């Protein structure tokens, strides 16, 4: 599966799952250190109170497994490494296409209500197929995003192997988070992209100079 296919099917699947009223019944938050992956929901039963989270029990081994964050212009795939964090960066002008009036599919608007209704009715496969047919830009002219650069952060902890690892993507806030412990000290990293910049924060709890990692990039 290439990046275009990954983006297409991931977006359709997450959209359909988030629109479903019955998809969250009985879903609970994962325990720390749990060796699996999945979707968790926190909060009350009302749709507006729900908190949608993707979570994983290990760092990403490849681009397709990393957690995406972005603001419409800047984007990053967060790999969630402990000793070395990798952020695969992208920017909206870094792409292989060129301006053209053939990018948009003129039939997209006419089918938008039908696609939404299919998702609301739980018919995710049918909705996905219509999106692929009418919503995506034309592949013969649109081009594709290209990698801009990798930002690597080397973090040296004061000895000890990491434990209780978990990385998460908050789908409501667009924040990627990595949690782990070293020598019994919990660490939390957060990545997000506001309008004009990129933010990364790593804290240790309890916070002290001895517990905090030294960082170079």
LOSEBA-356239 format. One record per residue (C-alpha): z, x, y. Coordinates in steps of 0.2 Angstrom, whole numbers, padded with zeros to 4 digits, always signed. Example, Ala and Ser with C-alpha at 12.3 -4.5 7.8 and 13.67 -1.06 7.14 Angstrom:
BEGIN
+0039+0062-0022;+0036+0068-0005;
//
This chain:
BEGIN
+0000+0000+0000;-0005+0007+0017;+0004+0005+0033;-0006-0010+0039;-0003-0019+0023;+0015-0015+0024;+0017-0021+0042;+0007-0037+0037;+0016-0042+0022;+0033-0037+0029;+0031-0047+0045;+0025-0062+0036;+0039-0061+0023;+0053-0059+0035;+0047-0072+0047;+0046-0085+0033;+0063-0080+0026;+0071-0081+0043;+0063-0098+0046;+0070-0105+0030;+0085-0116+0031;+0089-0115+0012;+0086-0097+0009;+0104-0091+0014;+0114-0102+0003;+0128-0092-0006;+0122-0075+0002;+0137-0063+0006;+0139-0047+0014;+0137-0032+0003;+0152-0020-0002;+0151-0003+0005;+0145+0009-0008;+0136-0004-0017;+0121+0004-0026;+0107-0009-0022;+0098-0016-0007;+0095-0033+0000;+0097-0046+0014;+0114-0051+0020;+0119-0066+0031;+0135-0067+0041;+0142-0080+0052;+0143-0099+0052;+0131-0111+0044;+0122-0116+0060;+0106-0107+0062;+0110-0100+0079;+0126-0092+0072;+0118-0083+0058;+0117-0064+0058;+0102-0057+0048;+0104-0040+0041;+0093-0029+0029;+0104-0016+0020;+0101-0001+0009;+0113+0010-0001;+0103+0027+0001;+0093+0036+0015;+0074+0032+0015;+0063+0044+0005;+0047+0039+0013;+0040+0031+0029;+0038+0014+0021;+0057+0014+0016;+0063+0018+0034;+0070+0005+0046;+0059+0000+0061;+0066-0001+0079;+0055-0004+0094;+0053-0012+0111;+0034-0016+0111;+0029+0001+0118;+0040+0014+0109;+0043+0013+0091;+0053+0023+0078;+0056+0023+0059;+0074+0028+0056;+0076+0037+0039;+0095+0037+0039;+0098+0055+0034;+0116+0062+0034;+0113+0081+0036;+0096+0078+0044;+0091+0062+0053;+0072+0059+0054;+0065+0047+0067;+0046+0045+0065;+0040+0040+0083;+0026+0030+0089;+0019+0025+0106;+0007+0010+0110;-0006+0021+0117;-0007+0032+0102;-0020+0024+0091;-0038+0026+0084;-0046+0011+0092;-0055+0009+0109;-0055-0006+0121;-0066-0020+0115;-0068-0039+0117;-0070-0040+0098;-0052-0036+0094;-0045-0054+0094;-0049-0067+0082;-0054-0083+0092;-0048-0095+0079;-0030-0089+0079;-0024-0102+0092;-0032-0116+0083;-0022-0112+0067;-0006-0107+0075;+0003-0124+0073;-0003-0126+0055;+0004-0109+0050;+0021-0113+0058;+0022-0129+0049;+0018-0120+0032;+0033-0108+0036;+0044-0122+0041;+0040-0131+0025;+0044-0116+0014;+0026-0113+0010;+0027-0094+0014;+0012-0088+0003;+0000-0101+0011;+0006-0097+0028;+0004-0078+0025;-0013-0080+0019;-0018-0090+0034;-0011-0077+0045;-0021-0064+0036;-0037-0074+0039;-0035-0080+0057;-0021-0070+0066;-0024-0052+0063;-0036-0042+0074;-0053-0038+0066;-0052-0023+0055;-0069-0016+0060;-0065-0013+0078;-0046-0014+0081;-0041+0003+0074;-0023+0008+0069;-0008+0016+0076;-0006+0035+0073;+0010+0045+0071;+0015+0052+0088;+0029+0064+0082;+0044+0067+0072;+0061+0069+0080;+0074+0078+0068;+0092+0079+0071;+0102+0091+0061;+0120+0087+0060;+0133+0099+0053;+0149+0090+0046;+0165+0100+0042;+0162+0101+0024;+0163+0088+0010;+0150+0077+0002;+0146+0060+0011;+0152+0044+0002;+0152+0025+0006;+0134+0027+0012;+0125+0012+0019;+0111+0009+0032;+0107-0007+0040;+0094-0016+0051;+0101-0030+0062;+0086-0042+0064;+0095-0051+0078;+0098-0037+0089;+0085-0024+0083;+0098-0011+0080;+0097+0001+0065;+0114+0008+0059;+0119+0021+0047;+0137+0022+0040;+0145+0035+0029;+0161+0045+0027;+0164+0063+0026;+0182+0069+0020;+0188+0052+0022;+0182+0051+0040;+0170+0036+0043;+0155+0039+0054;+0143+0027+0062;+0126+0030+0069;+0116+0017+0079;+0098+0018+0085;+0089+0006+0097;+0075+0005+0109;+0079-0003+0126;+0064-0006+0138;+0061+0011+0144;+0070+0024+0133;+0077+0027+0115;+0095+0028+0112;+0105+0036+0098;+0124+0036+0096;+0135+0044+0082;+0154+0041+0082;+0168+0046+0070;+0183+0034+0068;+0196+0040+0072;+0186+0050+0085;+0192+0069+0087;+0183+0085+0090;+0187+0091+0072;+0179+0075+0065;+0163+0074+0076;+0147+0082+0069;+0138+0096+0079;+0120+0091+0082;+0104+0100+0086;+0086+0093+0087;
//
